Amino acid sequence: MLETITSNSDVILSIVTGIITVASLLIAGTRTPPPDTFLGKAYKLLEFLSLTIGKAKQTGNKEA
């Protein structure tokens, strides 16, 4: 198994980089939904996949 991973490391790296890029584009191009909805939960998964962490995240809660 380790041999398979090392021999295909370029493909694996390309796939991981592609997932991060697409998730980042989706996060940057959409409004943050309220966190208690289904879309809010899906949005959290996209934030995780796009490596959006810390103060870079939006809460989705409307503040006056």
Secondary structure, DSSP 4 states (H G I P E B T S, - for coil): -HHHHHHTHHHHHHHHHHHHHHHHHHHHHSPPPPTTSHHHHHHHHHHHHTT--GGG--------
